[in-house]
Structures are given as C-alpha cells and as structure tokens.
C-alpha cells in the first residue's frame, strides 16, 4: 500500500493571511503537522480575543497524527497549541527556546503534565511513524532557536523554511546553515515551502546587530529616561537593549506580562545574559534618576491592554510618562495595527514625550527574508515544486513569480488556499480537492461559540444600537395589560428623544393590536410584526436601523 500511496500537503492556516500558520503532511495513513499558530482578531471581530485554525480534519484523523513539529516560538506558530492539544494530544517537537515557551503556555492552560514535549537541537533528526523523518536546520529570525524542517518522505524531501532571514552577524548562535540547504539541493528536494512576507522588499534584510548599534548611539547622549517598546519574543532585541543600557550605566526594568515571562525563560535557558546588578524590578525605578533607567515594555503594536498603551493614556499603575521621557518603538506595525500604533504615538506626543519610531530612525529590522535572500535560497535548494506560504495573496503570487525567474517551471508552483490538498505521486503533483479549514474565534473561555451570526449582531449593535420593546398581554383576551415599554441602548438617549419614543410606543401598540386578531398566541408572528413595524418607522424618522428586540409576556 505504501508504494502506491500519495503524499498529501494540506495547509490549514497561514495562506492569504499573516498568522495562524499550520501545515499537515499525510502519507500512508500517517500525518505530521508543522506549526500550530494563532492570529489576532481583525477590526470586524468585536470582542474576540484571538483566532485559531479549524482543525476538524485533524480531529477526524486524530489517531493518525504522529506529532507536531515547530519551526520557532512566535505566537503565529505556537499560539494555537493549547487549543489543539486539548482535542488531539500528540508529541510536540521543537528547539530548546521554542519548547521553553510552549511549556509556559501549556502551564497556563493546565496541560503541561498531559503533553509530551521534546527538545531538539539544530542538526538532529526525528522519526515520526513509519514514513516521516524530520531534520531541524538552523536558520536566523527575530527569535532565537529558529529552524527550517527537512521532511524526508517516501516520495522525496519536503523542505519547510519556517520564518527566516540570512543574518551574517547574528547576535547569538551561528549563521543560517546554508551549507546544509545546499547539500539538500544537490541531492534533490521534491518541494519547498518558503516565507513570503517580505517578497516585495528588494535587497537583503538588515542584520539585527545594526539595531544594537543604533541603540548605543541613542543611549549615549540621552539625559532622559528611556522606554523601549518591542516584541517580547525578540530575545536578541531585548538583549541588545540591555547591553546598550549596561554600557551607559543604566538599570533595566521590564514591563508587561509577556515580556516578563520571556525574559525569565530566556535567562533560565541561557539565551539571554544580563550583567549583574543591571536588572531591577519595575517598583524600584523611582529610586534612580531618570537618566539612570531603561524600561523595556510590550505594546509596540498599540494593543489596547498592553503596557505602553496604558502608559500613553496615563492608565499604568507604576509608570507615568512625562516630557522627560524618550520612547523608542522598536517594531513595524503588523498590517491592520497601523491606526492603533498611530494613536499611541499621538498620545505620547500630546504628553510632551520624545518619540522615536521607524519613520524617524532605524530602530527595527525585519526578521523575514527580502527578495535577494529568497532568490539565494531558491538557487541553493532548487526545488522541483514550490509552494509560497506565510503571506497575503499578493505575496504568494509574487513569490511564485520570483521562483519562476529562478528556474522553477510555472506549472510547478502552487498558490494554495487554506484547506487545499496538494497531492504528490510518481507522476507529478496536482491540487485534488479541499478539506475543511477556516477561522475559529476564541472569546474568553469560549472556543468556537462566536460565529458569523454573533459577529454580525455585535457589529449591528456597535453601529446602530439596540431597542428593547416590552409588552405584557392578558393570557385570556390577548389585550395589552402593560406597556409597550421602550428601552434604548446605543441608539438614542431616551430623555432627549421623548417624542420619538412616544411615537415608537404608539407604533408598537398598533402592531400588537393588528396582530391580536390573526396571531393571538402565535408569539413568533407577533414578534416579527412588532419588529418590522418599529424598524420601518425608526428608519423613516432617523435613517438608522437599530437592532429591535421584542419581549412579549403573558399574565
């Protein structure tokens, strides 16, 4: 059976979007999974905390899943793990820092004792089932211990590059293992999946070390307190901020839960080295002069509850921004977050603080490969088939075009969608159908209980408000005993729109009386009639369409 089996490659997230990265490979009744990420909600998802992948297909085939293999520890690659592992409990493999971050995440969800976590070093291979062998290959990215995965299958090697860049002067560890990628290319790679995030950017991504040099330059002549906002997961960036602070005789405090957690884990695992006496508690910052302190904080994306946002809006319990502060935002806004970041920057300027962000200074470099790096990887690996991943649709299309320029035949590049099934066999490769894939919304403790209808109602309420109509009828005669009473929320302030509310009551009364003869005791018809009449009247009077919620009671 195995000789005739087809290799299936099924992306379940991360295509036509930034986030939710997840890919399944299936052969001979066995499945392995690469990454299990999450995404943050869009503006059209009010109240939603985060977005994870629909894993219905994997739940149906849970007994066939041999393991999850992680490329690195960013949330868009590991954030969905707790929700996945609650339903499909399989071994998880990753490098030391990645597994350290996963441990912390599973501990928060009370899953740590139930899941088998396996720490792997770059250069090691892991066998999964009978048909898969996964080799971890060192890469560079904006988090330490990132890896590409060379997955050996009966039909050939599938190379998943993960998120990567080519950094010739990395802060910690060695340069991406281009030699190993070249060896794989010489032996022959069946298919390569490659990061498309920066395909539109010409040239090379700048080295992370250049940011450290910029920090040292800024810190050297500064007499203000310095607050730096960056991604908590960017261990190299945090290390460089600490190095620059120590070099200039400053103490460092960290703010934000995720920042505190990652710094703690990184120190514990040896990925971050802090000179003795430099790190202080946030409670201790007022013991020092402003020019002796650096605060490293979360909030570089303008997240509403993040530490920097709370500081900007004077809502932080321990840090108050003043005109004697220099704030550095060391990150580029993720698409969709530009407005939030802009709002925070504006608030900081209103306070009188000095703000440095990317448009003013090179205080951030990308962790994703630009065009020349992508071309170099294509030239080294020479894949037979090419699948662009990790990007919006335009990124995928442009990356496929780039691969064509680098010698991959146009018909051998596949621009897939989440849920597409790409099948490989001895005769070639083709897209053959789809599996269920999509977004599952997490709201508080609820997973998947907020769907399109709930979101539509939330948006309706947010845009037009709510009117509740309460009517009490006699159970014997059907006549109105009390009401109609009108309650308005988010539509008009009742005391300032008394005439409108009086007329709405009249319309409601007429609608109930009209329905009385034909639909007495048919509550559904009566409610629909009540809703339609009030909705029509309000639209005529205000050109607005609030949600109408009729409540009919019997006595």
C-alpha positions in Angstrom: 0.0 0.0 0.0 2.8 2.4 0.9 4.4 2.3 -2.5 1.1 3.4 -4.1 0.2 6.0 -1.5 0.2 9.6 -2.3 1.9 12.3 -0.3 -0.7 15.0 0.7 0.3 18.5 1.7 -2.5 20.4 3.4 -2.1 24.0 4.6 -4.7 24.7 7.3 -3.6 28.3 8.1 -1.1 31.0 7.1 -2.1 31.4 3.5 -3.8 34.7 2.3 -3.1 36.0 5.8 -0.4 36.8 8.3 -0.8 34.4 11.2 -2.4 31.0 12.1 0.4 29.1 10.4 -0.2 25.4 10.3 0.5 22.7 7.6 -0.2 19.0 7.6 1.6 16.3 5.6 0.0 12.9 5.1 1.3 9.7 3.7 0.2 6.0 4.1 -2.3 6.8 6.8 0.1 8.9 8.9 0.1 12.6 9.5 2.6 15.1 10.8 1.9 18.8 11.5 4.2 21.8 11.1 3.4 24.6 13.5 0.1 25.4 15.2 -0.3 29.2 15.3 -3.0 31.8 16.1 -3.8 35.3 14.8 -5.1 38.4 16.4 -8.7 39.5 15.6 -9.5 42.0 12.8 -11.4 45.2 13.4 -14.5 43.4 12.2 -14.4 40.9 15.1 -15.5 42.9 18.1 -15.0 41.2 21.5 -12.9 38.4 20.0 -9.6 37.7 21.9 -7.8 35.6 19.3 -8.3 33.5 16.2 -7.2 29.8 15.8 -7.5 27.3 13.0 -10.4 25.0 12.3 -8.8 21.6 12.9 -11.9 19.5 12.1 -9.9 17.4 9.6 -7.2 16.6 12.1 -9.7 15.8 14.8 -11.4 13.3 12.5 -8.0 11.6 11.9 -6.5 12.2 15.4 -5.3 8.6 15.6 -3.1 9.1 12.5 -1.3 12.2 13.8 2.3 11.3 14.8 3.5 14.7 16.1 3.7 18.5 15.8 7.0 20.0 14.7 7.6 23.6 15.5 9.8 26.0 13.5 10.1 28.7 16.2 8.4 30.2 19.2 6.4 33.1 17.8 2.6 33.2 18.6 1.6 32.9 15.0 3.4 29.5 15.0 2.7 28.2 18.5 -0.2 30.2 19.9 -2.9 27.6 18.9 -1.2 24.7 20.6 -3.2 24.7 23.8 -6.5 24.6 21.9 -5.2 21.9 19.5 -3.7 19.6 22.2 -6.9 19.7 24.3 -8.5 17.8 21.4 -5.6 16.0 19.8 -2.9 15.0 22.3 0.3 14.2 20.4 4.0 14.7 21.0 5.4 18.2 20.3 9.0 18.7 19.0 11.0 22.0 18.8 14.3 23.6 19.7 15.1 24.5 23.4 13.7 28.1 23.5 10.6 27.1 21.5 9.8 24.2 23.9 10.5 26.5 26.8 7.9 29.0 25.6 5.5 26.1 24.9 5.9 24.8 28.4 4.9 28.2 29.9 1.9 28.3 27.6 0.7 24.8 28.4 1.2 25.5 32.1 -1.2 28.4 31.9 -3.8 26.0 30.3 -3.1 23.2 32.9 -1.9 20.9 30.1 1.8 20.6 30.8 1.6 17.3 32.6 -0.6 15.8 29.9 1.6 16.6 26.8 4.9 15.1 25.8 7.3 17.9 24.9 10.6 17.0 23.1 13.6 19.4 22.8 15.6 19.0 19.6 18.9 20.7 18.5 19.6 22.0 15.1 21.1 19.2 13.0 19.1 16.5 14.7 16.5 14.3 13.0 13.3 12.8 14.5 11.5 9.8 13.1 7.7 10.1 13.2 5.8 6.9 12.4 7.0 4.7 9.6 7.1 7.3 6.8 8.4 10.6 8.1 11.8 11.7 9.3 12.2 15.4 10.2 15.6 17.2 10.3 15.9 20.5 12.1 18.1 23.0 10.2 19.4 26.2 11.8 18.0 29.5 10.5 18.1 33.1 11.6 14.9 35.0 12.5 13.8 37.6 15.0 13.6 35.0 17.8 16.4 32.7 18.8 16.5 28.9 18.0 14.5 29.2 14.8 14.7 26.2 12.4 13.7 25.1 8.9 12.4 21.5 8.6 13.7 19.0 6.0 11.0 16.3 6.0 12.0 13.1 4.4 9.1 11.1 2.9 8.9 8.0 0.6 8.4 10.4 -2.3 11.3 12.8 -1.5 12.3 15.6 0.8 9.8 18.4 1.6 11.6 21.5 2.9 9.6 23.9 5.1 11.7 27.0 5.6 9.7 28.4 8.5 10.2 32.2 9.1 13.8 33.1 8.2 16.3 35.7 7.1 20.0 35.4 6.3 21.8 37.3 9.1 25.6 37.1 8.6 26.2 38.7 12.0 23.6 37.2 14.3 23.5 38.3 18.0 23.5 34.7 19.4 24.4 31.5 17.6 25.6 30.8 14.1 24.5 31.9 10.7 21.7 30.1 8.9 23.0 26.7 7.7 23.3 27.5 4.0 25.7 24.6 3.5 23.1 22.0 4.6 20.4 23.7 2.4 22.9 23.4 -0.5 23.5 19.7 0.3 19.8 19.0 0.2 19.5 20.9 -3.1 22.2 18.7 -4.6 20.5 15.5 -3.5 17.2 16.8 -4.8 14.2 18.5 -3.0 10.7 17.4 -4.0 9.0 20.6 -2.7 9.9 23.7 -0.8 7.5 25.9 1.3 9.0 29.4 1.8 8.2 32.5 3.8 6.7 35.2 1.5 6.3 38.1 4.0 9.0 40.4 2.5 8.9 39.3 -1.1 8.0 42.9 -2.2 11.2 44.3 -0.5 14.3 44.4 -2.7 17.7 43.6 -1.4 18.6 42.0 1.9 17.1 42.3 5.4 19.5 44.3 7.6 21.3 42.4 10.4 19.8 42.5 13.9 23.3 43.8 15.0 22.7 47.1 13.3 19.8 47.9 15.6 22.1 47.3 18.6 24.5 49.9 17.2 21.6 52.4 16.8 20.5 51.8 20.4 24.0 52.5 21.7 24.2 55.7 19.6 20.8 56.9 21.0 21.5 55.9 24.6 25.0 57.5 24.7 23.9 61.2 24.7 20.5 60.9 26.3 19.7 62.5 29.6 16.1 61.3 29.7 14.5 58.1 31.0 14.3 55.7 28.1 11.3 53.4 27.4 11.7 50.9 24.6 8.7 49.0 23.2 9.4 45.9 21.2 8.1 42.3 20.6 8.6 40.3 23.8 9.7 37.3 21.7 12.5 39.2 20.1 15.1 37.9 22.6 18.0 39.3 20.5 16.5 42.8 20.5 15.9 42.7 24.3 19.5 41.5 24.8 20.8 44.4 22.7 18.7 47.0 24.6 20.1 45.6 27.9 23.7 45.7 26.5 23.3 49.3 25.5 21.8 50.2 28.9 24.6 48.5 30.8 27.2 50.1 28.6 25.8 53.5 29.5 25.4 52.8 33.2 21.6 52.4 33.2 19.4 50.0 35.2 16.8 48.0 33.2 13.2 47.2 34.3 10.7 45.1 32.2 7.0 45.8 31.9 4.2 43.7 30.5 3.4 40.1 31.4 4.6 38.5 28.2 7.9 40.5 28.4 8.5 39.4 32.0 7.7 35.7 31.1 10.0 35.6 28.1 12.9 37.4 29.8 12.6 34.9 32.7 12.5 31.9 30.4 15.4 33.2 28.2 17.7 33.8 31.3 16.8 30.4 32.7 17.7 28.6 29.4 20.8 30.7 28.8 19.6 32.6 25.7 19.9 36.0 27.5 22.9 37.1 29.6 22.3 40.1 31.9 25.3 41.8 33.7 25.0 41.5 37.4 23.0 44.3 39.1 21.5 45.7 35.8 18.0 44.2 36.0 15.7 45.8 38.6 12.1 45.4 39.5 9.6 47.9 38.0 8.7 49.0 41.5 12.3 50.2 42.0 12.5 52.7 39.1 11.7 55.7 41.2 14.9 55.1 43.3 17.0 56.2 40.4 17.4 59.4 38.4 15.5 59.3 35.0 18.8 59.2 33.1 19.8 56.0 35.0 16.8 53.9 33.9 15.7 52.0 30.8 12.2 50.3 30.7 11.6 47.6 28.2 7.9 47.1 27.6 5.3 45.4 25.5 2.9 47.4 23.3 4.8 48.0 20.1 1.6 47.2 18.2 -0.7 49.5 20.1 -2.6 46.7 21.7 -5.4 48.2 23.9 -4.4 46.5 27.2 -0.6 46.5 26.6 1.8 48.3 29.0 2.8 51.0 26.5 -0.8 51.9 25.6 -1.7 52.1 29.3 1.3 54.4 29.9 0.3 56.6 26.9 -3.2 57.0 28.3 -2.0 57.6 31.9 -3.5 54.3 33.0 -0.4 52.4 34.1 -0.1 51.8 37.8 3.7 52.1 38.0 4.9 54.2 35.1 3.8 57.8 34.4 5.0 59.3 31.1 6.4 62.8 31.3 8.1 65.3 28.9 11.4 64.0 30.3 10.9 60.5 28.7 12.3 59.2 25.4 10.1 56.4 24.0 11.5 54.2 21.3 9.1 51.9 19.3 11.3 49.2 18.0 8.9 47.4 15.7 7.0 47.8 12.5 3.2 47.7 12.8 1.7 44.4 11.7 -0.8 45.1 8.8 -4.0 46.2 10.4 -2.3 47.7 13.5 -1.2 50.9 12.0 -4.0 53.0 13.4 -3.6 51.6 16.9 0.2 52.4 16.9 -0.5 55.9 15.5 -3.0 56.6 18.3 -0.4 55.6 20.9 2.3 57.7 19.3 0.0 60.7 19.1 -0.9 60.4 22.8 2.8 60.2 23.7 3.4 63.4 21.8 0.5 65.1 23.5 2.1 64.4 26.9 5.3 66.0 25.5 7.5 62.9 25.4 10.1 62.5 22.7 9.2 59.5 20.5 11.4 57.6 18.1 9.8 55.2 15.7 10.7 53.6 12.4 9.9 56.6 10.2 12.4 58.6 12.2 15.3 56.1 12.8 16.4 52.6 12.1 15.4 51.1 15.4 13.9 48.0 13.9 14.9 45.5 11.3 12.7 42.7 9.9 13.1 39.1 10.8 11.9 38.0 7.3 14.0 37.5 4.2 13.8 40.1 1.4 13.9 39.4 -2.3 17.6 38.7 -2.7 17.6 36.3 0.2 14.6 34.4 -1.1 16.4 34.1 -4.5 19.5 32.8 -2.8 17.5 30.1 -1.0 15.8 29.1 -4.3 19.1 28.9 -6.1 20.6 26.7 -3.3 17.6 24.3 -2.9 16.5 24.1 -6.5 13.1 22.5 -5.5 11.1 20.6 -8.1 7.9 22.1 -6.8 7.4 25.4 -5.0 4.7 26.5 -2.5 4.9 30.1 -1.3 3.5 30.4 2.3 3.3 32.9 5.1 1.8 35.9 3.3 -1.3 37.6 1.9 -2.4 36.6 -1.6 -0.3 39.2 -3.4 2.8 38.0 -1.5 2.2 34.4 -2.6 1.7 35.4 -6.2 4.8 37.5 -6.3 6.9 34.8 -4.6 5.7 32.2 -7.2 6.7 34.7 -10.0 10.1 35.0 -8.3 10.5 31.3 -8.2 9.7 31.1 -11.9 12.5 33.6 -12.6 14.9 31.4 -10.6 14.1 28.3 -12.7 11.0 26.7 -11.2 8.6 25.9 -14.1 5.4 27.9 -13.8 3.3 24.8 -13.6 5.4 23.5 -10.7 4.5 26.5 -8.4 1.3 26.1 -6.4 -0.5 29.1 -4.9 -2.7 27.3 -2.4 -5.5 28.3 -0.1 -6.1 27.1 3.4 -7.7 23.7 3.1 -6.3 22.9 -0.3 -5.0 19.4 -0.8 -1.8 19.2 -2.9 -1.1 15.6 -3.9 2.3 14.2 -5.0 2.8 10.9 -6.6 5.3 9.3 -9.0 3.6 11.1 -11.9 3.8 14.6 -10.5 1.8 17.0 -8.3 -1.7 18.4 -8.5 -4.4 20.1 -6.3 -7.0 17.5 -5.6 -9.9 18.9 -3.5 -10.2 20.6 -0.2 -10.6 19.8 3.5 -12.5 21.9 6.0 -10.4 24.9 7.1 -11.1 28.3 8.4 -11.2 30.5 11.5 -12.3 29.5 15.0 -12.8 32.5 17.2 -11.8 32.5 20.9 -13.8 34.8 23.2 -12.9 34.5 26.9 -13.3 30.8 27.7 -15.5 30.2 24.7 -13.9 28.5 21.7 -15.9 28.5 18.5 -19.2 29.7 20.1 -18.8 33.1 18.4 -19.6 32.7 14.7 -20.7 34.8 11.8 -24.2 35.4 13.2 -22.9 36.5 16.6 -20.3 38.8 14.9 -23.0 40.3 12.7 -25.1 41.0 15.7 -22.2 42.6 17.6 -21.4 44.8 14.6 -25.0 45.7 14.3 -25.2 46.7 17.9 -21.9 48.6 17.7 -23.1 50.6 14.6 -26.8 51.2 15.3 -27.5 50.3 18.9 -30.5 48.4 20.4 -34.1 49.0 21.2 -36.0 46.6 23.5 -39.8 46.7 23.4 -41.6 45.0 26.3 -45.3 44.3 26.1 -47.5 42.4 28.6 -50.6 40.7 27.3 -53.6 39.1 29.0 -53.5 35.3 28.6 -57.2 35.2 28.3 -58.1 38.1 26.0 -54.8 39.0 24.4 -55.3 42.6 25.2 -52.3 44.8 26.3 -52.1 44.9 30.1 -48.9 46.8 30.4 -46.6 48.7 28.1 -45.3 48.9 25.5 -42.2 50.0 27.3 -39.2 51.1 25.3 -35.6 50.6 26.4 -32.8 52.1 24.2 -29.1 51.3 24.4 -26.6 52.9 22.0 -29.4 54.3 19.8 -30.8 57.4 21.4 -30.8 58.8 24.9 -34.4 58.3 25.9 -34.7 61.6 27.9 -33.5 63.6 25.0 -35.8 61.8 22.4 -39.1 61.7 24.2 -41.2 62.5 21.2 -39.6 59.7 19.1 -40.0 57.2 22.0 -43.7 58.1 22.4 -44.3 57.5 18.7 -42.4 54.2 18.8 -44.7 53.2 21.7 -47.8 54.1 19.5 -46.4 52.1 16.6 -45.7 49.1 18.8 -49.3 49.3 20.3 -50.8 49.4 16.8 -48.7 46.5 15.7 -49.7 44.3 18.7 -53.4 45.2 18.2 -53.2 44.4 14.4 -51.6 41.0 15.3 -54.2 40.3 18.0 -57.0 39.1 15.8 -54.9 37.0 13.5 -52.0 35.8 15.5 -53.0 35.7 19.2 -50.8 33.1 20.9 -48.6 32.9 17.8 -45.8 34.7 19.5 -43.3 34.3 16.6 -45.6 36.1 14.2 -46.5 38.8 16.7 -42.8 39.4 17.4 -42.0 39.6 13.7 -44.8 42.0 13.1 -43.7 44.2 16.1 -40.1 44.2 14.9 -41.0 45.0 11.3 -43.3 47.9 12.2 -40.9 49.6 14.6 -37.9 49.1 12.3 -39.8 50.7 9.4 -40.9 53.7 11.5 -37.5 54.3 13.0 -35.8 54.1 9.6 -38.3 56.6 8.2 -37.7 59.0 11.1 -33.9 58.7 11.6 -32.4 56.8 8.6 -30.9 54.3 11.2 -31.6 50.6 11.7 -31.0 49.7 15.4 -31.5 46.1 16.5 -35.1 45.6 17.6 -35.6 43.1 20.4 -39.3 42.5 21.2 -40.2 40.8 24.5 -43.9 39.7 24.9 -45.1 38.5 28.3 -48.3 36.9 29.4 -50.2 37.3 32.7 
